[in-house]
Amino acid sequence: MRYISLIARAALLAVILVAAPQISDAASPADEALAKAVSRKLMDDKNFDATNLIVTAEDGKVFVRGQMKRNSDINKVRSSVMGVPGVKTVVEEIDVPEGR
């Protein structure tokens, strides 16, 4: 009986250790607020369609992922994002259909 209890505790500890990195990777409130502010700015910008973009942030580094209709819109997105207070850098992972 003692060995079963020890094995159960070891299994529980293993689950906690595996889950711990995922818990610590959660966005901070400041990162969430920054991502929300950037998303709002992109959606309000009438120079391009940002409905297919997803924004995340990590320590002032903003990631913009998704699809846009034209390559020329990517520079507009970068400019718009850099205008949001708290943004240090922008990483675009934006796909555009070929020939656009």
Residue, then its C-alpha position, 0 to 999 in steps of 0.5 A: m500500500r505504501y508503494i502505491s501511495l508513493i507512485a501516486r505522489a510521483a505521478l502527481l508531481a510529474v503532472i505538476l512539473v509538466a504543467a508548470p511551464q505552460i502556466s508561466d507562459a501565460a501573457s501578463p496583464a500588461d501584455e494582454a492590455l498592449a495586444k488589446a490596444v494594438s488590435r483596437k488600433l488596427m481595427d479602427d484603421k480605415n487604410f486596410d482590412a485587419t479582420n484576419l489578423i491576430v495580435t499578441a504581445e510579450d514584453g513590448k514585442v508585438f506579434v501580428r499574425g494572419q492574412m491580408k489582401r495586399n503586400s502594401d498593407i503590411n507596411k501600413v500595419r507596421s506603422s499603425v502598430m508602432g504608433v501604439p504606446g508601449v510597443k517596442t518592436v513588431v513581428e509580422e507573420i502575415d500571409v498575402p495571396e500571390g500576385r498581390 
